[in-house]
Amino acid sequence: MSKIFTPTNQIRLTNVAIVRLKKGGKRFEIACYKNKVLSWRSNSEKDIDEVLQTHTVFTNVSKGQAAKKDELQKAFNKTDETEICKEILSKGELQVSEKERQSCLDTQLNSIVNSVAALCVNPETRRPYSASIIEKSLKDAHFSVKMNRNTKQNTLEAIKMLREHLPIERSRMKLRVSFAGKEGGGKLKESVVKLANTVEHEEWDEATLHLTLLIDPGQYRVIDELVRNETKGKGLLELLELKEVVESEELF
């Protein structure tokens, strides 16, 4: 009975998502688990072993053809395949079907729209924009999601483009929240503090608690609704000022 011969540089993989990068005149590919590439790029997945099916760099994943060491050295100036895989993950293009691509684009766009709505305000009204206004404005600006960028990078690009179409700036709100201890006590305070970036000041005035908070604009409505519901409309929110966020600061 004859045996099937498989060359040693061929590896067969199934249910694979391919990320491709052209470098030094050659094509290099890595084999990843589906749905994990975008998770890695958005930093929600940090374990490389959860992303890569194998730490092997290929010239053709579908044919199972692994890249040779001299090819890697020439193109990447190194032969550490895990490090090369990370570079391809970061800079390469995810190969997907048109249907999968559109689904990924829609998911990414939704995340970007929600991020912009949560992080930015209209400086004229000092209030956040709704997600629907952000989405329409991005379409008017002909914004397109770049699949080789993570959500943070795409969000920064979206904000930059939006500035040409409507008054918008990245800000944090300085907010004063006041409510009587008997109307919420420790439970309400704990819930409100969890939604803030920073608690700048806390004081009691007789039976009333005053909290001065720094929050992302998207949390304003959440805190407002929480305080109104828990205090039956007796709590108070005051917007003290907007603090501009510089572009180098972390988004998330």
Disulfide bonds with the S-S distance in Angstrom:
none
